[in-house]
Amino acid sequence: MLVLASASPRRRELLTQAGFSFTVRPAHIPEDPFPDEDPIAYVTRLALEKAQAVYGQLGDASAQVLGADTTVIVDSHILGKPEDAADAARMLRMLSGRAHRVATGVALVTAFSSEATAEVTEVFFQPLTDAEIAGYVATGEPMDKAGAYAIQGQAARWIPRIEGCYFNVVGLPIARVAGLLNAEQGKAPEHQ
């Protein structure tokens, strides 16, 4: 039984699109970075903590719990979800006319192991005007997205290219997840 430890509708959609059968059980853990924590270490730690928290609640040895966390990284700054419209506009100004990285930590916790890894994609943004930023923020789309944008939404018009996994930017690197699940199948003992 695969369990997604996330409330993200985008992650649910991606797993469904890729043909996985799963249930959803969101994890509720603190998501603040540690002082001076590396952004990749941060998303990997959160993904693992989410998966471990949900696995611990299930009491089902057959469960495979998938945790994930995505953040946007500009230079060494972690951009999570905006607190309000002004914060969303601030983030979009930081992204305007430059490249940034999107990192998603993914973790799989089972009775046999706990594995965590991260996928990183570089995203290139065109320069944005203040009017474009204000108009986009007014749509509400940026408000629950790391970095204050959705590549699969209206922000797509400002992203001429990416280097890496598109699905990672949406919120879940499907090929990386499939790799974790396939590797886990090799660790499970054979059924008698």
N, C-alpha and C positions, 0 to 999 in steps of 0.2 A: 504494500500500500504506500503510494507516494503522497506526501503531505507537503503543501506549499505553506511555509511559515511567513506569509506576507499578505497584507490587505490590498496590495496594488492590483488594480484592474488590468493594467498593462501586462503585468507578469502572468496573470491568469489567461489573458488573451493569447500571449505568445506560447505558453505551454499547450494550450488547447489547439492552436494553429499547428503546432509541431506534432500533434497526435498523442500527447501524453494523457493518461487517465490519472486524476489526482483529486484530493480534497484540499480545502483551504482552512487553515487555522492560523490566524495572524499572531505574531509574537508581539509582546508588549515589553520592551526593554528600553533603558535609557540610550539615547543615540548621540550623546555628546562626545566629541573627540577628546582624547587625553591631551594634556599640554604637549606641544611639539610632536604629536603623533604624525607619522608619515601617512599621506592620504591613502595609499594602497594598503598599508597595514590597517588603517581605520576601517575601510569597507570590508576587508577580509575578516577582521575581528567581529564586526557587527553581524555579518552573514553567519558566522559560526555561532555567535551568542544567540541569535534568533533561532537557528536550527536546534541548538542544544536545549533552549528553553522550551520549545514546543515538544521535542522528543521526550523530555522529562515529564511533561504533563500527560502524555498519551498512555503510557503503561502498556505499550504494544511492541513486543520484540521484533515483529515483522515490519514495523514502520520504517520508511525511508523519508527523512525530513529534509527538505530543501529550503535553505535560507539564502537571502540575497539582500544586498544593499548597494545603491548606486549614488555616486557623487560626481560633481563637476569640479575640475581642478584648473584653476588659473594661476600660473606660476606655481607657488606652493600653497595657495589659498584654497580651502575646501568650501565649495558653495553647495549648501544643502537646499532644502525647500525654503522659499522666502517667507518671512514673518508677516509681511503685509505688502501692499502695492508699492510703497516707496522702496522697500527692500528688493522687490522684484525688478524695479526700474534700475536700481543700483547694480544688480547683478548683470542685467542686459547691457548696461553701459560698459561693464568690465569685459564682456564677451565681444562687443562690437568691433569689427574690423580686425580680428585676430584669431589665432588658433587656441584651442584649449583641449584638455583631455577629459574623457568620461571614463570613470573606473567603476566597475561592478564587481563586488566580491560575491562569490557563490560558495556555499558550503553544503555538504551532504552528511547527515548524521544518521547512523544505523546502529544496530546492536553490535556490529563488527568493527566499525571504524568511524572516524570523524575526519573528513577531508575538507580543506578550504583552499580556494585559489581566487585569482582575480583576472579580469579581462580589461584591457585598456584600449580605447579608440580615440584617435585624434579627430577633432571636429573643427572645421573652418567656417567662421562667420563673416558675412559681408558687413561693411559699415552700416550702422543703423542711425537714423535720424531720431531726434527727441520725439517727433510726432509719431514715428513708427513704434518706438518703445511705448509711448503713452497709449496708443491705440491697441497694441498687443496686450498690455497689462489690463486695460479696460475689458478685454474679453474674458478675463478670469482664468484663462488657460494656464498661465505661468504659476498659479498659486500653489499647486500641490506637486510641483516638479522640481527635482534637483537642478540648480542652475537657472531656474525660472523660465524654462522653455521645453517644448515638446517637439522633437524632430519629426514625429509622425503627425503633427498638427500644423497650425498656421506658421510656425517658425521655419518650416521646411523651405519656404521661399527665400530665406536668408542664408541657407547652408549649401554652398556650391559643391562641396565635396567633404568626404570623410576618409580617414585611413584606418581600416580595421572593421570590426563587426558592427553592422548597422543595428542589429537587435540588442547589442550591448547598450547603445545609446538610448534605445527605447526603455531598457530596464532589465533585460535578462539575456545573456549571451547563450543562445539555445545550443549551439554546437558544443560549448564548454560544459553545459549542463548534461547533455547527452553523453559526453566523455566521462563525466563523474559517475553517471548511472551505469554506464557500460563497465567501467572499472570495478564498481561495487559488485556487479553480478559475478565477477571472477573471484571475489573474496568470500562470498556466502558459501557455507558448507552445503554439500550436495544433500538433497532430501533422500531419506532412506526409503 
